[in-house]
Amino acid sequence: MTDPETLKSLMVEGSLLPQEEMLAIGRKKGKLMIGIPKETTYQENRVALNPEAVQLLTSNGHQILVEAGAGKQARYEDVAYSEAGAQIVEDKTEVFKANIILKVAPPSAEELEMMPGNQTLISALQLTLHPKKTLTTLMNKKITAVAWDYIQDEHGIYTVVRAMGEIAGTTSILVASELLSNYKSGNGIMLGGVAGVRPTEVVILGAGTVGEYACRAALGLGASVKVFDNSISKLRRLQNDVGMRVYTSVIQPKLLDKAIMRADVVIGAVRAGLGRTPCIVTEEMIEGMKPGSVVVDVSIDQGGCFETSKLTNHDAPTYVKHDVVHYCVPNIAARVSRTASVALSNIFSPLLLEMGEMGGCKDMIKKNPGFRSGVYVYQGKLTSEILGKVFDLPYKNIELLLAAL
């Protein structure tokens, strides 16, 4: 039997012997091939990646195909993308052969035909622009489709929706300021306030992201702001976030009517979870507004929250009804396309880098729950309950689907 002293000496000798080197096993990286097509949707001026984001991705070994003219409306020239390491492609069909298609608006029927299949599509969902045939084509081609509207960060925030909402809220006040001035026969009013002059009165409907940033912009200019929303928690959060006691109220017809009657600007920033935005401002309320006052309906892409709202576009953005100027352009972020494109790039470039680090889109979906929340078609199988019910198509839960693979 070996005594303790002998065992101790043997252990010391063993520790001094050369040891086998232990090396960390590196994660297998994937080299992504990303296609950035030129947007064809009417007045969609944004681009999903700017040259700076492209340079970041190409320097990490990823291949980027950019259709010629893709960044033109956001004031990015092809030469900037080329110098960033992207390959400029004249033929749109070549771009749609990439493994990952990254675009802003949903693909058209013609663009879907260009896709060979077994690819990843990352774009906005925009349910109202999605005919049933789009979904069936995606399913038949075994495409994995990710809606960037539903991608969440580590805190559960819808990052793209938040960023575009911040832009839309701030821009809505800038638009209203322009329309109040002498531009196009406005009343010649400065949105804001100076010493000795009554401040402009701004009413904001909705205390979400758009409403919050409209409130911030209006307060920054010196306007008097009132915010209406049916959620007390949202109103309380808005007050805490802007750092001052803004006038807030739940949506009560009499209080709202009185506020709108005195307002110079009314911003409609009400959002619906699903379906049409509730119409909370009647035509009678609009008739009671001051001549030359301004209505900006940011909710118009969901139907609008003013009874007098009708869809306009960036070429003819306004019309006058009951002596009130109406601005009802959907996709306000496209009005400031360069800023919006930078915001999108700041979100997508880290996601794509992470995707490459993880080995590709499939691994990203499995390991990143925030990215997985945006998947509505996975390898040809519909995973969105909402789309399944709207279009009467069979769907499967993404979690169960991944567990079965």
Beta strands, then each sheet from edge to edge (+ up, - down):
strand 1: 33-36
strand 2: 63-67
strand 3: 87-89
strand 4: 100-102
strand 5: 120-123
strand 6: 144-147
strand 7: 201-205
strand 8: 224-228
strand 9: 247-249
strand 10: 265-268
strand 11: 294-297
strand 12: 318-321
strand 13: 324-327
strand 14: 375-378
strand 15: 381-382
sheet 1: 3+ 2+ 1+ 4+ 5+ 6+ 14- 15+
sheet 2: 9+ 8+ 7+ 10+ 11+ 13+ 12-
end
